[in-house]
């Protein structure tokens, strides 16, 4: 749900002069330092060097890159096409689970995944975008990056606490966005609304968003966890309806119902594939 609210909160940041890259950098840096500080103070910072490197220099950059690709895809090809293509990430997770991890998803997993993707396509609305090849490719890179972020992070989550894992991933995300800022500098004269948006995302949305995703992956595995991510567009359009004064057409309401119904069928999808081993760290 938190990820679904991100576009609405980010809109205030953009209006306040915050560029997408600066927003990813600042919110990740703030959230990362807060979470790692909490982990140290509470004695939860227990992580091997290998897991720390994986979470910081693989999961973090993957998260930042997929998010920046998503923003760029929206700019090039419109929100509708970008949202639909970016949210086929569970398909990548299903394929990778079968080919690389040798966990063969059952027919129920594929059926629920397909149903949710159809619902997302309806939620994205009709019209409102041109098929621009670079934008399509960026949206697909976003989907693949999001899937890789889930799959790479899952083994670490069996051994590392969620607070520590989320903090390290956030710092890695900030480092990746910072590298982009070195190549493409941005203006830093934000308005008060811009800084408030950064603070809200860094203090609340990053910890809850990444932390919640990691909890889902730990409890459900990457397949079902990634499918839950398909709720994001639903939450996003409902938030835009409530806070930005946007409206929904009938097809979008049907899409909302389809995604919610498919979410209720996730237990059937879980029954069709092997569950991950139980975590050793809480």
Residue frames relative to the residue before (quaternion, step in Angstrom):
aa qw qx qy qz dx dy dz
X 1.0000 0.0000 0.0000 0.0000 0.00 0.00 0.00
X 0.6350 0.5410 -0.3392 0.4348 3.59 0.99 -0.82
X 0.6419 0.5132 -0.3315 0.4634 3.60 0.94 -0.84
X 0.6374 0.5415 -0.3274 0.4396 3.58 1.03 -0.71
X 0.6696 0.4900 -0.2906 0.4766 3.58 1.16 -0.61
X 0.4816 0.7167 -0.4173 0.2833 3.59 1.22 -0.45
X 0.6715 0.4917 -0.3466 0.4326 3.68 0.74 -0.83
X 0.6453 0.5265 -0.3313 0.4435 3.59 1.00 -0.77
X 0.6865 0.4548 -0.2783 0.4944 3.58 0.92 -0.91
X 0.6402 0.5344 -0.3242 0.4466 3.58 1.02 -0.79
X 0.5769 0.5991 -0.3784 0.4064 3.59 1.10 -0.65
X 0.6327 0.5173 -0.3258 0.4753 3.58 1.08 -0.73
X 0.6396 0.5246 -0.3199 0.4618 3.56 1.07 -0.74
X 0.6519 0.5060 -0.3180 0.4667 3.58 0.93 -0.86
X 0.6465 0.5108 -0.3128 0.4726 3.58 1.01 -0.82
X 0.6957 0.4568 -0.2607 0.4892 3.58 1.19 -0.54
X 0.6599 -0.5601 0.2960 0.4040 3.57 1.23 0.34
X 0.5180 0.6351 -0.4211 0.3886 3.61 1.25 0.16
X 0.3306 -0.7397 0.5504 0.2015 3.57 -0.74 1.03
X 0.6523 -0.5198 0.3605 0.4175 3.64 -1.14 0.43
X 0.6733 0.4958 -0.3110 0.4518 3.60 0.90 -0.87
X 0.6529 0.5004 -0.3125 0.4750 3.57 0.97 -0.83
X 0.6324 0.5365 -0.3318 0.4497 3.57 1.03 -0.77
X 0.6521 0.4983 -0.3124 0.4784 3.60 0.93 -0.89
X 0.6593 0.5214 -0.3062 0.4469 3.59 0.94 -0.89
X 0.7386 0.4428 -0.2488 0.4434 3.58 0.69 -1.09
X 0.6825 0.4785 -0.3091 0.4578 3.59 0.85 -0.86
X 0.6494 0.5089 -0.3189 0.4665 3.59 1.04 -0.75
X 0.6497 0.5187 -0.3156 0.4575 3.57 0.97 -0.86
X 0.6708 0.4923 -0.2943 0.4701 3.57 0.90 -0.93
X 0.6893 0.4774 -0.2865 0.4635 3.58 0.80 -0.97
X 0.6505 0.5346 -0.3179 0.4359 3.58 0.98 -0.82
X 0.6855 0.4753 -0.2920 0.4679 3.58 0.85 -0.92
X 0.6390 0.5219 -0.3332 0.4563 3.59 1.00 -0.77
X 0.6996 0.4725 -0.2804 0.4568 3.59 0.87 -0.92
X 0.6654 0.4805 -0.3186 0.4742 3.60 0.92 -0.79
X 0.6111 0.5358 -0.3462 0.4686 3.58 1.09 -0.66
X 0.6449 0.5108 -0.3112 0.4757 3.56 1.00 -0.85
X 0.6515 0.5223 -0.3192 0.4481 3.58 0.97 -0.86
X 0.6644 0.4970 -0.3026 0.4691 3.58 0.98 -0.83
X 0.6793 0.5058 -0.2959 0.4418 3.58 0.84 -0.97
X 0.7477 0.3949 -0.2097 0.4909 3.59 0.98 -0.83
X 0.5165 -0.6739 0.4015 0.3434 3.58 1.26 0.09
X 0.4999 0.6725 -0.4155 0.3539 3.60 1.20 0.42
X 0.5317 0.6372 -0.4171 0.3705 3.58 1.22 -0.09
X 0.2861 0.7244 -0.5631 0.2763 3.54 0.17 1.35
X 0.2698 0.7537 -0.5397 0.2606 3.55 -0.34 1.28
X 0.4366 -0.6743 0.5251 0.2810 3.57 -1.03 0.76
X 0.6338 -0.5390 0.3829 0.4015 3.57 -1.20 0.44
X 0.6318 0.5426 -0.3376 0.4387 3.58 1.03 -0.74
X 0.6852 0.4622 -0.2916 0.4815 3.59 0.87 -0.90
X 0.6241 0.5394 -0.3447 0.4480 3.60 1.02 -0.75
X 0.6632 0.4928 -0.3039 0.4743 3.57 0.96 -0.85
X 0.6449 0.5283 -0.3227 0.4482 3.60 0.98 -0.83
X 0.6996 0.4721 -0.2716 0.4624 3.57 0.83 -1.00
X 0.7151 0.4611 -0.2616 0.4556 3.59 0.96 -0.88
X 0.8267 0.2800 -0.1112 0.4752 3.56 0.76 -1.03
X 0.6945 0.3688 -0.3009 0.5396 3.59 1.26 0.16
X 0.7346 0.4069 -0.2438 0.4851 3.59 0.61 -1.13
X 0.6501 0.5376 -0.3235 0.4285 3.60 0.91 -0.87
X 0.7069 0.4349 -0.2771 0.4841 3.62 0.71 -0.97
X 0.6081 0.5467 -0.3624 0.4472 3.61 1.02 -0.70
X 0.6583 0.5050 -0.3098 0.4643 3.57 0.96 -0.87
X 0.6755 0.4924 -0.2997 0.4599 3.59 0.89 -0.92
X 0.6703 0.5121 -0.3071 0.4406 3.59 0.88 -0.93
X 0.6742 0.4839 -0.3227 0.4552 3.60 0.86 -0.87
X 0.6470 0.5174 -0.3273 0.4546 3.59 1.04 -0.71
X 0.6678 0.4865 -0.3004 0.4766 3.60 0.95 -0.85
X 0.6243 0.5246 -0.3362 0.4712 3.60 1.07 -0.70
X 0.6288 0.5384 -0.3294 0.4541 3.57 1.05 -0.77
X 0.6538 0.5015 -0.3121 0.4729 3.59 0.91 -0.91
X 0.6752 0.4925 -0.2984 0.4610 3.59 0.92 -0.91
X 0.6324 0.5328 -0.3349 0.4517 3.60 1.03 -0.76
X 0.6261 0.5288 -0.3343 0.4655 3.58 1.00 -0.81
X 0.6607 0.5220 -0.3016 0.4473 3.57 0.96 -0.88
X 0.7317 0.4432 -0.2367 0.4607 3.58 1.02 -0.82
X 0.8463 0.1949 -0.0498 0.4934 3.58 0.79 -1.00
X 0.5988 -0.5798 0.3617 0.4177 3.58 1.26 0.06
X 0.6427 -0.5780 0.3551 0.3561 3.53 -1.20 0.59
X 0.6273 0.5810 -0.3540 0.3789 3.60 0.92 -0.87
X 0.7249 0.4297 -0.2492 0.4773 3.57 0.66 -1.11
X 0.6495 0.5308 -0.3199 0.4405 3.58 0.95 -0.87
X 0.6649 0.5072 -0.3084 0.4534 3.59 0.92 -0.91
X 0.6686 0.5034 -0.3123 0.4495 3.59 0.86 -0.93
X 0.7199 0.4477 -0.2690 0.4571 3.60 0.75 -1.01
X 0.6521 0.5234 -0.3282 0.4394 3.59 0.96 -0.77
X 0.7391 0.4164 -0.2251 0.4792 3.56 1.11 -0.64
X 0.4654 0.5951 -0.5067 0.4154 3.53 1.10 0.76
X 0.2822 0.7997 -0.4886 0.2053 3.58 1.26 0.28
X 0.6148 0.5404 -0.3885 0.4231 3.70 0.93 -0.59
X 0.5818 0.5639 -0.3826 0.4441 3.60 1.13 -0.54
X 0.6436 0.5042 -0.3130 0.4834 3.59 1.00 -0.84
X 0.6428 0.5199 -0.3257 0.4588 3.59 0.99 -0.80
X 0.6473 0.5215 -0.3158 0.4575 3.58 0.96 -0.86
X 0.6744 0.4865 -0.2968 0.4695 3.59 0.90 -0.92
X 0.6761 0.4890 -0.2989 0.4631 3.59 0.89 -0.92
X 0.6261 0.5371 -0.3397 0.4517 3.59 1.03 -0.75
X 0.6864 0.4793 -0.2818 0.4687 3.56 1.00 -0.82
X 0.7515 0.4184 -0.2212 0.4595 3.58 0.86 -0.97
X 0.7886 0.3484 -0.1672 0.4783 3.57 0.79 -1.05
X 0.7766 0.3373 -0.1755 0.5024 3.58 0.91 -0.91
X 0.3429 -0.7715 0.4708 0.2560 3.58 1.32 -0.13
X 0.4538 0.5976 -0.5082 0.4226 3.54 0.98 0.96
X 0.1878 -0.8246 0.5249 0.0959 3.55 -0.20 1.20
X 0.3135 -0.7509 0.5482 0.1934 3.58 -0.49 1.15
X 0.4502 -0.6973 0.4932 0.2607 3.55 -1.04 0.78
X 0.7170 -0.4371 0.3158 0.4418 3.59 -1.26 0.16
X 0.6147 0.5591 -0.3576 0.4262 3.59 1.05 -0.71
X 0.6267 0.5388 -0.3399 0.4489 3.60 1.01 -0.75
X 0.6760 0.4800 -0.2950 0.4750 3.57 0.90 -0.91
X 0.6517 0.5237 -0.3213 0.4447 3.60 0.97 -0.80
X 0.6737 0.4797 -0.2972 0.4772 3.58 0.90 -0.93
X 0.6340 0.5300 -0.3282 0.4577 3.57 0.98 -0.83
X 0.6692 0.4978 -0.3014 0.4621 3.59 0.89 -0.91
X 0.6428 0.5259 -0.3203 0.4557 3.56 0.99 -0.84
X 0.6747 0.4921 -0.3004 0.4608 3.57 0.96 -0.85
X 0.6310 0.5211 -0.3366 0.4658 3.61 1.01 -0.73
X 0.6232 0.5191 -0.3368 0.4782 3.60 1.03 -0.75
X 0.6466 0.5201 -0.3145 0.4609 3.58 0.98 -0.84
X 0.6412 0.5143 -0.3218 0.4699 3.58 1.00 -0.82
X 0.6274 0.5385 -0.3352 0.4518 3.57 1.01 -0.80
X 0.6616 0.4876 -0.2997 0.4844 3.59 1.02 -0.77
X 0.6373 0.5333 -0.3261 0.4507 3.58 1.00 -0.84
X 0.6357 0.5535 -0.3348 0.4213 3.57 1.03 -0.79
X 0.4957 -0.6953 0.4036 0.3285 3.59 1.24 -0.26
X 0.4997 -0.6368 0.5013 0.3058 3.53 -1.33 0.17
X 0.8054 0.1973 -0.1734 0.5314 3.55 -1.00 0.88
X 0.6185 0.6193 -0.3690 0.3126 3.52 -1.23 -0.56
X 0.7991 0.1979 -0.1640 0.5435 3.60 1.02 0.61
X 0.2604 -0.7379 0.6018 0.1600 3.54 -1.17 0.70
X 0.4710 -0.6627 0.5009 0.2968 3.55 -1.09 0.74
X 0.0319 0.7792 -0.6197 0.0885 3.56 -0.30 1.31
X 0.4987 -0.7155 0.3964 0.2869 3.56 -0.52 1.22
X 0.6711 0.4769 -0.3371 0.4566 3.67 0.75 -0.81
X 0.6474 0.5173 -0.3208 0.4586 3.59 1.03 -0.75
X 0.6334 0.5201 -0.3242 0.4725 3.57 1.03 -0.80
X 0.6642 0.5052 -0.3068 0.4578 3.59 0.91 -0.90
X 0.6462 0.5140 -0.3204 0.4644 3.58 1.00 -0.79
X 0.6420 0.5155 -0.3234 0.4664 3.59 1.01 -0.79
X 0.6567 0.4960 -0.3082 0.4773 3.58 1.04 -0.76
X 0.6125 0.5233 -0.3427 0.4832 3.59 1.08 -0.67
X 0.6093 0.5474 -0.3358 0.4651 3.57 1.08 -0.77
X 0.6729 0.4949 -0.2968 0.4628 3.59 0.87 -0.94
X 0.6732 0.4858 -0.2969 0.4720 3.58 0.92 -0.90
X 0.6527 0.5191 -0.3150 0.4531 3.60 1.00 -0.80
X 0.6405 0.5208 -0.3184 0.4659 3.55 1.04 -0.79
X 0.6435 0.5131 -0.3125 0.4743 3.57 1.03 -0.81
X 0.6577 0.5087 -0.3095 0.4614 3.59 0.94 -0.88
X 0.6108 0.5621 -0.3341 0.4465 3.56 1.09 -0.80
X 0.6565 0.4918 -0.3006 0.4865 3.59 1.01 -0.78
X 0.7194 0.4750 -0.2613 0.4342 3.57 0.78 -1.06
X 0.6674 0.4851 -0.3019 0.4775 3.60 1.00 -0.79
X 0.7004 0.4951 -0.2795 0.4316 3.57 0.98 -0.81
X 0.5612 0.6578 -0.3901 0.3165 3.59 1.06 -0.64
X 0.6777 0.4798 -0.3354 0.4451 3.68 0.75 -0.83
X 0.6355 0.5319 -0.3330 0.4499 3.60 1.03 -0.74
X 0.6588 0.5413 -0.3116 0.4193 3.57 1.01 -0.80
X 0.5610 0.5775 -0.3998 0.4382 3.59 1.22 -0.20
X 0.7756 0.3438 -0.1558 0.5060 3.57 1.20 -0.58
X 0.7466 0.3803 -0.1866 0.5131 3.59 1.16 -0.58
X 0.5123 -0.6440 0.4752 0.3114 3.57 -1.01 0.80
X 0.6121 -0.5974 0.3801 0.3520 3.55 -1.11 0.70
X 0.6318 0.5359 -0.3453 0.4410 3.61 0.96 -0.78
X 0.6784 0.4773 -0.2870 0.4790 3.57 0.88 -0.94
X 0.6585 0.5158 -0.3121 0.4504 3.59 0.90 -0.92
X 0.6661 0.4969 -0.3030 0.4664 3.58 0.95 -0.86
X 0.6478 0.5238 -0.3165 0.4537 3.59 0.99 -0.80
X 0.6763 0.4832 -0.2953 0.4711 3.58 0.90 -0.89
X 0.6374 0.5196 -0.3243 0.4676 3.59 1.00 -0.79
X 0.6529 0.5173 -0.3142 0.4555 3.58 0.98 -0.83
X 0.6443 0.5031 -0.3246 0.4758 3.59 0.97 -0.80
X 0.6468 0.5137 -0.3161 0.4667 3.58 0.98 -0.80
X 0.6250 0.5287 -0.3245 0.4740 3.56 1.07 -0.74
X 0.6502 0.5109 -0.3090 0.4698 3.58 1.00 -0.84
X 0.6375 0.5265 -0.3298 0.4556 3.60 0.98 -0.80
X 0.6644 0.5013 -0.3075 0.4611 3.58 0.94 -0.88
X 0.6667 0.4811 -0.3015 0.4828 3.59 0.94 -0.88
X 0.6161 0.5518 -0.3410 0.4469 3.59 1.09 -0.70
X 0.6253 0.5275 -0.3371 0.4659 3.59 1.06 -0.73
X 0.6339 0.5166 -0.3295 0.4720 3.58 1.03 -0.75
X 0.6540 0.5209 -0.3122 0.4512 3.58 0.99 -0.81
X 0.6013 0.5516 -0.3648 0.4484 3.60 1.12 -0.54
X 0.6948 0.4503 -0.2627 0.4954 3.57 1.09 -0.73
X 0.7896 0.1372 -0.0448 0.5964 3.58 1.04 -0.85
X 0.1827 -0.8240 0.5278 0.0957 3.62 0.21 1.25
X 0.1996 -0.7757 0.5906 0.0983 3.54 -1.23 0.52
X 0.5639 -0.5720 0.4639 0.3736 3.56 -1.29 0.21
X 0.2478 -0.7942 0.5438 0.1106 3.57 -1.08 0.76
X 0.4919 0.6578 -0.4364 0.3672 3.59 1.24 0.24
X 0.0308 0.8333 -0.5474 0.0709 3.56 0.42 1.26
X 0.4737 -0.6213 0.5344 0.3225 3.52 -1.28 0.42
X 0.6996 -0.4364 0.3400 0.4522 3.56 -1.30 0.09
X 0.6367 0.5295 -0.3300 0.4532 3.58 0.99 -0.82
X 0.6276 0.5425 -0.3315 0.4494 3.57 1.06 -0.72
X 0.6816 0.4730 -0.2837 0.4809 3.57 0.92 -0.89
X 0.6132 0.5355 -0.3507 0.4629 3.59 1.07 -0.69
X 0.6367 0.5245 -0.3259 0.4619 3.59 0.98 -0.82
X 0.6371 0.5190 -0.3189 0.4723 3.58 0.99 -0.86
X 0.6802 0.5024 -0.2928 0.4464 3.58 0.88 -0.97
X 0.6532 0.5136 -0.3189 0.4559 3.58 0.92 -0.89
X 0.6871 0.4750 -0.2909 0.4666 3.56 0.91 -0.86
X 0.6903 0.4936 -0.2915 0.4415 3.58 0.94 -0.86
X 0.7389 0.4281 -0.2275 0.4680 3.56 0.92 -0.92
X 0.7995 0.2911 -0.1287 0.5095 3.58 0.98 -0.83
X 0.7861 0.4088 -0.2178 0.4093 3.57 0.52 -1.19
X 0.6403 0.5108 -0.3408 0.4616 3.61 1.00 -0.69
X 0.6846 0.4626 -0.3185 0.4646 3.65 0.75 -0.87
X 0.7078 0.4510 -0.2776 0.4676 3.59 0.86 -0.89
X 0.6656 0.5222 -0.3069 0.4359 3.58 0.98 -0.81
X 0.7336 0.3867 -0.2353 0.5069 3.59 0.64 -1.11
X 0.6517 0.5230 -0.3186 0.4474 3.58 0.96 -0.86
X 0.6595 0.5027 -0.3044 0.4687 3.56 0.97 -0.84
X 0.6354 0.5202 -0.3280 0.4670 3.58 1.03 -0.79
X 0.6601 0.5015 -0.3085 0.4664 3.58 0.96 -0.83
X 0.6266 0.5213 -0.3401 0.4690 3.59 1.02 -0.72
X 0.6474 0.5164 -0.3178 0.4617 3.57 1.01 -0.81
X 0.6576 0.4997 -0.3106 0.4705 3.58 0.95 -0.88
X 0.6529 0.5144 -0.3181 0.4560 3.58 0.97 -0.83
X 0.7393 0.4282 -0.2347 0.4636 3.60 0.87 -0.92
X 0.8068 0.3129 -0.1229 0.4859 3.58 0.95 -0.93
X 0.4845 -0.6208 0.4665 0.4029 3.55 1.17 -0.56
X 0.6633 -0.5512 0.3267 0.3868 3.61 -1.16 0.43
X 0.6211 0.5620 -0.3609 0.4100 3.61 1.03 -0.67
X 0.7340 0.3966 -0.2333 0.4995 3.59 0.63 -1.12
X 0.6155 0.5550 -0.3496 0.4369 3.60 1.07 -0.70
X 0.6749 0.4792 -0.2994 0.4746 3.57 0.96 -0.83
X 0.6164 0.5421 -0.3516 0.4500 3.59 1.08 -0.63
X 0.6121 0.5431 -0.3527 0.4539 3.57 1.05 -0.68
X 0.5834 0.5939 -0.3627 0.4188 3.56 1.18 -0.56
X 0.5841 0.5886 -0.3729 0.4163 3.58 1.21 -0.36
X 0.5145 0.6088 -0.4253 0.4287 3.57 1.28 0.03
X 0.5022 0.6989 -0.4094 0.3029 3.59 1.21 -0.48
X 0.6848 0.4694 -0.3242 0.4534 3.66 0.75 -0.86
X 0.6075 0.5551 -0.3515 0.4463 3.58 1.08 -0.71
X 0.6702 0.4767 -0.2901 0.4893 3.57 0.88 -0.98
X 0.6424 0.5534 -0.3236 0.4199 3.57 1.00 -0.85
X 0.7063 0.4430 -0.2837 0.4737 3.60 0.81 -0.92
X 0.6325 0.5148 -0.3426 0.4665 3.60 1.06 -0.63
X 0.6342 0.5126 -0.3292 0.4761 3.60 1.07 -0.71
X 0.6402 0.5118 -0.3219 0.4740 3.57 1.02 -0.81
X 0.6210 0.5397 -0.3277 0.4645 3.57 1.10 -0.75
X 0.7319 0.4496 -0.2389 0.4528 3.57 0.90 -0.96
X 0.8253 0.2957 -0.1120 0.4679 3.58 0.85 -0.99
X 0.7573 0.3626 -0.2067 0.5023 3.60 1.11 -0.55
X 0.5019 -0.6930 0.4045 0.3229 3.57 1.28 0.06
X 0.4203 0.6978 -0.4823 0.3223 3.60 1.19 0.37
X 0.3135 -0.7531 0.5500 0.1791 3.58 -1.22 0.42
X 0.3133 -0.7349 0.5713 0.1878 3.56 -1.26 0.43
X 0.3493 -0.6997 0.5776 0.2340 3.54 -1.12 0.72
X 0.7316 -0.4476 0.2844 0.4283 3.55 -1.31 0.28
X 0.6482 0.5352 -0.3298 0.4296 3.60 0.91 -0.90
X 0.6447 0.5178 -0.3299 0.4554 3.59 1.03 -0.71
X 0.6284 0.5104 -0.3402 0.4784 3.59 1.03 -0.70
X 0.6141 0.5261 -0.3455 0.4761 3.59 1.07 -0.70
X 0.6419 0.5307 -0.3158 0.4546 3.58 1.01 -0.84
X 0.6151 0.5390 -0.3378 0.4659 3.57 1.03 -0.80
X 0.6756 0.4942 -0.2925 0.4624 3.57 0.90 -0.95
X 0.6438 0.5279 -0.3227 0.4503 3.60 0.99 -0.81
X 0.6729 0.4904 -0.3012 0.4647 3.59 0.87 -0.93
X 0.6618 0.4965 -0.3136 0.4660 3.59 0.93 -0.84
X 0.6480 0.5079 -0.3215 0.4677 3.59 1.00 -0.79
X 0.6528 0.5060 -0.3125 0.4692 3.57 0.99 -0.83
X 0.6108 0.5496 -0.3474 0.4519 3.59 1.06 -0.71
X 0.6441 0.5221 -0.3187 0.4593 3.57 1.04 -0.75
X 0.6762 0.4866 -0.2865 0.4732 3.59 1.24 -0.45
X 0.3796 0.7611 -0.4634 0.2488 3.60 1.25 -0.01
X 0.6015 0.5518 -0.3901 0.4261 3.66 0.95 -0.61
X 0.6212 0.5267 -0.3469 0.4650 3.60 1.09 -0.63
X 0.6424 0.5168 -0.3227 0.4649 3.57 1.05 -0.78
X 0.6424 0.5232 -0.3256 0.4556 3.58 0.98 -0.80
X 0.6462 0.5348 -0.3283 0.4343 3.56 1.03 -0.74
X 0.6726 0.5312 -0.2939 0.4232 3.55 1.21 -0.44
X 0.7738 0.2215 -0.1746 0.5671 3.61 1.19 0.03
X 0.6336 -0.5577 0.3875 0.3706 3.53 -1.25 0.41
X 0.4135 -0.7050 0.5215 0.2449 3.54 -1.04 0.80
X 0.5503 -0.6035 0.4431 0.3696 3.60 -1.14 0.48
X 0.6087 -0.5429 0.4078 0.4104 3.57 -1.18 0.42
X 0.5771 -0.6036 0.4088 0.3682 3.59 -1.07 0.60
X 0.5273 -0.6450 0.4409 0.3340 3.61 -1.01 0.72
X 0.3702 -0.7297 0.5334 0.2144 3.53 -1.19 0.61
X 0.7284 0.3348 -0.2117 0.5590 3.58 1.29 -0.16
X 0.1420 -0.7804 0.6017 0.0932 3.58 -1.04 0.72
